[in-house]
Amino acid sequence: RLRRIGLPAPLNRVVGTIRQAVRAANGMGYPVVVKPEAGTNAQGVTAGIEDESGVAAAFEVARAQGRRVIVEEHIEGHDYRMFVVGGRLVATARRDPAHVVGDGRATIRQLIERTNADPRRGAKFLNALSTIELDEAMLGLLGKSRLDGDSVPAAGTHVALRRTANLSTGGTAVDVSDEVHPDNLWMAETVAAMSGLDIIGIDFLSPDIARPFSAVRCGINEINIRPGLRPHFGPPGHQPDAIEIMLDEVMP
C-alpha cells in the first residue's frame, strides 16, 4: 500500500519454506533481510545477508519465532524511530546499533564490560539502555571481520556489535526531532493517518533524516502499534516532552 501511493518501502515477500525464501532473495537481489512476519525487539531478524546459504540459515532463525517469514531487500542507512501521536509527529530518534570504540589496549570483551558499567544500562525495559550481551549472534558478526571477544581494536576503531539498532539489544538513541525534513514529516503523518491508530512508531531507514525521502534510497521498515518509549525518554539529548504529549492524548 505504501508504494502504491508513492511512499518508500522495501520490496518484500512472505514465504513459508527455505526454497521460497531463496527464490525471493534471488529475485530481488542481495543483500536481503530475513525476519519473522510478526515479532518484537529484533528477535529472529538477520540483516545484510549476501548469499543463498545465509538465507537458508536465517530462515530457520526467523521460523523459530513464527510460521511465516519475510524476505526483504536490505536498505543501508540510519535507523530512525518516528513517534506519531494523534496524527502529529512529536519526536524522532536516531537509533544506533550496539558498538564499542577501541583504545588500542582493551579487548572487545573488556570494552563491552566498560560500556555496561554505564549506570543507565541494565535489564531490558527496566533501564534507559540495555546491557550488551556477547552472544553467538554477536560473535558471528565479529567473525565476519576476523574478530572475536579477545581481539584488541586499534585506538579510535569503531566496532559494530549488532546489525540491528534496537535498544533492547544494546543500541543507543539520540533525538533528531529538529532535523526532520518537512517531506519526511508529511510521510510519517500520512502513514499514521493510513493506519487509523492514535499512537504509532514508524521505523524509517535513511542515510539522512534531513533529506527528503524522494531524494535518497530509503524505506519505511516497520510500523509499530505498540512502540517502545525509551528512544524518546531519558537523559539529555532525548525528547521527554513526547511522553507527556502521548499521555495527554490518552488521558486528556
N, C-alpha and C positions, 0 to 999 in steps of 0.2 A: 504493500500500500504506500509506503513512504516513497519508493522510487517512482511510482505512478504519478505522484503529484510533484515530482522534481526535487525531493529531499534526498540527501545522500544516505545510502545504506549498503553495506557489503552484500555481495552475492552469497547465497547460502542454499543448502539443500538438506532436507530432513531424510535420514537414511536409517535402515534397520539392520543392515549386515555390513561386514567388512568389505565385501565385494562392491556394494553400492557406495560405500564411503570412498574407496579408492577410485571408482569411476567418477564420482562427483569431484574429487580433488583434481584428477587429471583433466576433467572438463573445464574447470575454472582456472587452473594453473596454480603453481606453487609460488610462495608459501601459503599455507592454509592454517586455519584454526579448527580444532575438533572439540566439541563440547556437548554436554547434555542439553536436551531441549529445555529443561527447567532445572533450576538449582540456585544455590547461593554461595557467596564467598569464594568464587572461582574453583569450587570443588569439581574435579573431573575435567577441567579445561586444560588443553595443551595448545600452545600458540607457536607460530613460526615453524611449522612442520614443512620439511623440504622434499620428502620422497614417500613412496608407497609404503615402505616398511614402517616409517614414522606414523603414517595414517593408521595402519593396522594396529600398532601398539596403542596409539591414542584412542582409537575406537573402543578398545577394551577398558581403558581407564574411564572414559565417558559413560560407557554402557553400565558400569558398576553403580552409576548414580541414577539410572533410569532406562527405560526400554528404548526410547527414541533419542537419536543422536543427530547433531547438526554439524555439517561440514561447511565452513565459511571462509571466504577469502580473507587473507591477513592484511590488515592496513597498518602501516607504520605511523607512529605519531605519539603525541602525549595523550594520556588518558584523562579526560575531563568528566567530572560529575556535575551536571546541571540540575539544580534543585528548583522545581516549579511548584508554587503554592497558589491555589485559587486562580490559575491561569496566568500567573506572573512569574517570570524568572527572578528569584530572590537571591540566589547565590550560585557561584560556580567555583569549583575547586579543581586544581590540577593534582592528580594522584600519581605519585612516583613509586615505582616498584622498589622493594627492599634492596638495599645495596650497602656496600661499605667502601671506604676510601683508604687505600694503602698508605703506610708511613715508612715502608722500607725495612721495618723491623718485626712487626707483629704478623702472625699467621691470620688467615681468613677466619679461622675458628676464634682466635683471640679478639679480632676486630668485631666479630658478631657479639661476643661477650661484653665488650665495651659498649657497643650500641644498646644492648639490652639493659645495661646499667642505668640508662635514662629513666628517671622516676616516672615519666609519662607512659612507659611501656609496661605491659603486664598481660594478664589473661584476656583472651578475646572478648571484646564488647564491654569489659568492665573497666577499661582504661582508655585514655585518649588514643594511644597507639598500642599495637600488639607486639608481643615478643617474637623475634625472628628465630625460627627453628631450623637447624641444619639437618634436613631430612634427605631421603633418596631423590626426590624431585630436584632439590637444590644441588645435590652432588652431581646429578645428571647434567644440569645446566652448566655447572662449573667445568665438568669433564669435557664439554664441547670446546672449551678454551684451554684444555690441558691443565686445569687447576683442580685442587681439592682442598679440604679443610685445613691442611697443613702447609699450603702454598703461602709464600710471603710476597704480596704485591708491592711493586715499586712505589715510592712516595708519590702521592697525588693520583695514583691509578684508581679509576672508578671500576668497581667490580660488581656487576649485576648478579643478584641472588635469586630473583624471580623474573619471569616474563610478564606476569600479570601484576597490576598495580593496586590490588585490594589492600585496604588497611588491615584486614583480618590475617593476611599473610606477611605482615611486617612492613607494608608500604607506609608512605607519609603523604600528607596533603597540605597544599598551600592555596590560600584563597586568591583567585584571579578574577573576581567579580567585576572589577573596574576595567579589565582588559577585553571583555567580550565584545566582538564586533556586532553592530546592530542587526546585521543579517542573521548571525548565529542566535541572537536573542529571539528574533522573529521565528527562526526554525524551532527553537525549544518550545516556545509558547504555542506554535502551531501543532507540534506533536502532542502537547498536553491537551489541547482542545480536541484533537482526534481521539485521544484515549478516553475522554469523558470523565477523567479522575481529577479530584481536587488536589492531590499531592502525588507527585511522581519524581523519580530521579532518572535522568537521561545520561547514559554513558556515551560520550562522544569522543571519537578518535580523530585527532587533527594535529598537524605539525605546529599550528599556532592558532589559538582561540581568537587572536586579534585580527586574523584574516578571514574574509567571508568564505562560507562553505563552498560557494561556487568557484572559488579561485584556487583551491587546493584539493589534493586527493585525501578524502576524509570519509567518515561514515558514522552513523548512529549505530552503536554496537548493541545496546540493550536499553529496554525501558523497564524500570524497576517500580513495581507497585507498592513495595514496602522499603523505600530507600533508607539506608543507614544514615544516621545524622552526624557521625563522627567527622566526616570531611568538612563539616560546616560549624563545628563546635569544638572549642579547645583553646590552645594557647594563642598569644598574639600572632596576627597574620592570618587568622581564620575569620569566619563571618558569623559570630554568635547571634546577630540580630535575626538570622534566618530561622532560628529555632523559635524565637518569640513570634515572628510572623506566622509560623506554622501553628503555634498554639492559639493565636488569635483567630485563625481560620477554623480550627477545630472547636474551640471553646470561646466564642466571642464574648 
